[in-house]
Amino acid sequence: MLRIEALQAIYPCLEPCVVVTIMGAVSAELQSLGHRPNFFYLQHAMGLASSMGLGIALARPELQVVVLDGDGSLLMNLGGLTTLARYQPPNLIHIVFDNESLLSVGGFPTATATGSDLAGIAKAAGVPRVASVRDLESFAASFAEALVADQLTTLVAKVEACGPAVFLTDLPLLENRFQFQRYLKEVRESERSGE
């Protein structure tokens, strides 16, 4: 399965969600589908997408939060899984695109290339809903189930180790930060006014 195809499959469902992505290929491919103000591209903070998503999910329980992570990024912050499991925000879906490679920084193999099982680690950490998928149909179905499950979910999607020609986005980091912050504020204000 290609990551870009997986992103295309769920892209329409991301419109009402708060989306936090890691650096590199994931953010570049997501932006290539069309940037939205509810997308936050967490550049220069490898390993912290799940932590950022957890903070938003806990602070804003009325919002559905989707974290788009990678195997290399998650492996840099495995303790994040235990923290997710401790707090178990029901409004958080943690998607891990596992290509067994640090693709964005040269293609070096990650521990999943030699047998580490991220879904197994998430289960052992205490994440209540965990799925591992290898094809597009299963990925789309598992994501749809997670959206209605009202339970913390980690979805590990095995994808091919290929990506865009360039791993950069054309949205300046500060502009993205302020745009995302304004989005969160506007959503809260519209809820308070009953719109």
C-alpha positions as a printed Julia matrix, in Angstrom:
195×3 Matrix{Float64}:
   0.0    0.0    0.0
   1.21   3.51  -0.78
   0.93   6.12   1.97
  -0.39   8.72  -0.48
  -3.21   6.35  -1.47
  -4.04   5.78   2.19
  -4.12   9.54   2.77
  -6.35  10.01  -0.29
  -8.74   7.37   1.06
  -9.28   9.21   4.36
  -8.76  12.81   3.21
 -12.51  13.63   2.93
 -13.04  12.39   6.51
 -10.32  14.72   7.85
 -12.25  17.92   7.11
 -13.96  18.14  10.53
 -10.95  16.73  12.43
  -7.9   18.34  13.96
  -4.92  16.77  12.19
  -1.34  16.72  13.47
   1.35  15.32  11.17
   5.01  14.55  11.51
   7.71  16.05   9.33
   8.83  14.87   5.92
   6.93  12.64   3.54
   3.68  12.47   5.53
   3.27  16.23   5.76
   4.36  16.78   2.14
   1.92  14.18   0.83
  -0.94  15.45   2.98
  -0.35  19.01   1.81
  -0.22  17.83  -1.82
  -3.85  16.71  -1.42
  -4.85  20.21  -0.32
  -3.97  22.13   2.81
  -6.7   22.93   5.33
  -6.45  25.28   8.33
  -7.13  22.34  10.67
  -3.86  20.64   9.59
  -0.75  21.19  11.72
   2.55  20.09  10.22
   4.82  19.4   13.19
   8.18  20.1   11.58
  11.49  19.8   13.43
   9.98  17.81  16.31
  10.43  14.19  15.28
   8.72  11.83  17.68
   6.34  14.36  19.2
   3.26  14.23  16.96
   1.45  11.81  19.29
   2.34  14.01  22.29
   1.0   17.11  20.53
  -2.15  15.23  19.51
  -2.64  13.98  23.07
  -2.43  17.5   24.45
  -5.01  18.79  21.99
  -7.32  15.81  22.55
  -7.25  16.31  26.32
  -7.65  20.1   26.14
 -10.39  19.97  23.51
 -12.44  16.78  24.12
 -15.17  18.02  21.77
 -12.82  17.74  18.78
 -11.8   14.6   16.9
  -8.0   14.54  16.74
  -6.09  12.49  14.16
  -2.32  12.08  14.42
  -0.46  11.01  11.29
   2.78   9.47  12.49
   5.57   7.3   11.1
   7.46   4.3   12.41
  10.75   6.17  12.75
   9.06   9.02  14.56
   7.14   6.75  16.93
  10.28   4.74  17.7
  11.95   7.97  18.86
   9.2    8.42  21.48
   7.89   4.98  22.42
   7.08   6.33  25.86
   4.38   8.35  24.14
   2.33   5.16  23.74
   2.29   4.57  27.49
   1.2    8.16  28.05
  -1.57   7.82  25.46
  -2.68   4.62  27.2
  -2.62   6.27  30.61
  -4.96   9.1   29.61
  -6.92   7.28  26.86
  -8.62  10.26  25.21
 -11.58   8.78  23.32
 -11.31  11.49  20.64
  -7.8   10.54  19.46
  -6.88   8.33  16.5
  -3.15   7.68  16.16
  -2.23   6.48  12.66
   1.3    5.14  12.23
   2.51   4.73   8.65
   5.14   1.99   8.96
   7.44   1.83   5.94
  10.28   0.22   7.93
  12.45   3.19   6.96
  13.57   6.67   7.95
  12.62   7.68   4.43
  12.68  11.44   4.95
  16.27  11.44   6.22
  17.97   9.01   3.87
  16.03   5.75   3.95
  17.84   4.03   6.79
  15.96   0.96   8.1
  14.06   1.27  11.36
  13.59  -1.42  14.0
  10.36  -2.53  12.33
  12.49  -3.73   9.4
  14.03  -6.31  11.73
  10.88  -7.44  13.5
   9.74  -4.82  16.02
   5.94  -4.81  16.1
   4.48  -1.36  16.75
   0.91  -2.66  17.04
   2.1   -5.21  19.6
   3.96  -2.5   21.52
   0.86  -0.27  21.52
  -1.27  -3.15  22.86
   1.3   -3.95  25.54
   1.4   -0.26  26.51
  -2.35  -0.4   27.16
  -3.82   1.34  24.13
  -7.41  -0.01  24.13
  -7.99  -0.25  20.35
  -5.13  -1.33  18.12
  -5.22  -2.52  14.51
  -2.54  -3.38  11.99
  -3.38  -3.29   8.29
  -1.54  -3.98   5.05
  -3.99  -3.0    2.3
  -5.99   0.05   1.35
  -9.43  -1.47   1.9
  -8.56  -2.62   5.43
  -6.99   0.75   6.21
 -10.07   2.72   5.1
 -12.4    0.37   7.0
 -10.3    0.48  10.18
 -10.16   4.27  10.07
 -13.94   4.52   9.57
 -14.45   2.2   12.57
 -12.08   4.28  14.69
 -14.02   7.47  13.89
 -17.15   6.07  15.5
 -15.54   3.94  18.22
 -15.21   6.79  20.75
 -12.06   5.12  22.07
  -8.35   5.81  21.77
  -7.1    3.95  18.71
  -3.66   3.24  17.27
  -3.79   2.12  13.65
  -0.53   0.79  12.21
  -0.56   0.83   8.41
   2.23  -0.99   6.6
   3.17   1.1    3.56
   5.84   0.99   0.89
   9.07   2.9    1.48
   8.5    5.51  -1.2
   7.32   9.07  -1.14
   7.37  12.42  -2.89
  10.4   13.74  -4.7
  10.72  16.52  -2.12
   9.88  16.2    1.57
   9.14  19.87   2.14
   5.9   21.82   2.25
   5.44  25.29   0.82
   3.6   26.57   3.89
   5.87  28.59   6.22
   6.05  27.08   9.71
   4.98  30.23  11.54
   2.07  30.78   9.17
   0.89  27.2    9.78
   1.22  27.63  13.53
  -0.83  30.82  13.66
  -3.4   29.56  11.16
  -3.9   26.37  13.19
  -4.19  28.34  16.43
  -6.82  30.61  14.84
  -8.74  27.55  13.62
  -8.9   26.09  17.14
 -10.04  29.44  18.53
 -12.7   29.93  15.84
 -14.13  26.45  16.41
 -14.43  27.15  20.14
 -16.07  30.54  19.53
 -18.57  29.11  17.05
 -19.51  26.38  19.54
 -20.02  28.96  22.28
 -22.25  31.07  20.05
 -24.25  27.97  19.09
 -23.51  28.07  15.36
